[in-house]
Amino acid sequence: MIPALICVASVAAFVQFLVSYCRSAIAAFRRTEVSPRVREVAGMGNRGLAADDFARFLQLLHLCPEHNADQLKIRAVKTYYALLRVLEFVSRAFVPGVAAWAGRERLDCSHFAAVALDRRMEFSRDLFSRQAGIL
């Protein structure tokens, strides 16, 4: 019984830490505008960001060279996004307020991924410029 209690407490503490870490990472990117370049690459046109754009931005992120500075944050936000999808689905019928909050958080995750994509594209451009300058 005690090992099960310790396991549950550890998982709860981990989830709490994950949520806090992800919300702070998302808040750091929240004030940055999504560039027109990212909108063009993602095929968004003039429409606004949607919560379901997260997967598209992740696919585009995987096409860019990895930048070690943001790899952990992207993985953590990906996990957080998956938890939010489950929470939104489960709470939609019973607690609509929680489902609405989870939807807003998923939208913030999509914004985070769009800004991370913009930063990776800029990193790739700088990397290419440095390599082209050497040749």
N, C-alpha and C positions, 0 to 999 in steps of 0.2 A: 504494500500500500504506500509506504513512504517513497520508494523509487518512482512510482507513478505520479505522486504528488510533486516530486522534484522535477520530473520530466515535464509535466504540465506547466509548472511555474517557470521553467527555463524557456519553453516555447512561448509562453505569454510575454516574458521579458524580451525575447528575441523579436517578436512581432512588434512590440511597443518601440523598441530601438529602431527597427526597420522603418516603421511609419514615421518616426521623428526624423530620421536621417533623410528619407525621401522627401518629406515635406520641406525640409530646409534646403535640399538640393533644388527642388522645383521652385521654391521662393527666390532663390538666387538668380534663376533664369527668367522669372516672371516679367521683369521690367524690360527685358530685351525684346525688341520687335522682331518678327519673322521677316526676313529679307525677301525682296521680290525674286531673287535668284532661287531661293528655296521653294517659293511658291511655284515658280516655273518648272523646276526639276521634279517636284512632286505632282505636277499636273493639276494644281488647285485652281488656277485661273483667278477670278476675282472673289470667289466664295471664301468665307471665313473658315477657320480651323474647326474640325469636328473631333469629338472624342475617339471616333473610330479610325482617325488618320494615324494613330500611333503605330499600327503595324506597318503601314506604308513607309513612315519615316524610319522605322527600325530596319526595314529591308534596304533602304537607301543608305543608312548608316553603315551597314555591313559591306557596301560597295566601296566605301572610302577607306583609305589606310587608317589603321587603328592609331589612336592617340592615347597613350597610357594615362594621361591626366583625367580622362573622363570615362574610362572603361568601367570602373567600379560603380560610378553613379548611374551609368546607363543600365547595367545589370540590376542594380537595386530598384530603379524606377520601373524596369520591366516586370519585376516580381510584384512590386506595389500595384502596378496597373492590373496584373492578373488577379490579385486579391480584390481590387476594387470592382472588377467585372463580376466576380462571384458575389460580392456583397450587393451590388446593384441588382443582379438577377434575383437573388434570394429575397431581398427586402422590397422589391417592386410591388408585390401584392399586399404585403402586410404593413410596411412602414414607408410610405411614399417619400417622406422627407429625407430619410437616409438614402434612398435610391437617387433622389435629386442631388444630394451632396456628393454621392459617389460619382455621378455623371459629371459634375463640375470638376471633381478631382481628376477624373479621366481626361477631361479637356485640358487641364493644366499639365498632365503627363504628355499629351500630344504636343503642347506648346514647348515643353522641355525638350522633346525629341527633335522638334523642328529647329530649335536654337542650337542643339548639339550637332545636328546635321550641318547647319550653317558654319559652325566653328570648325568642324572636320573638313568641310569643303575649303575653307580659308587656309587651314593647315596644309591641305593637299596642294593648294595653289602655291603657297610659300615654299613647300618642299620641292615642287616642280621648278619653280623659279630659281631656287638655289642650285638644283642639279643642272638646269639648263645653262646657268651662269658658269658652271665649272667646265662644261663641255666646250 
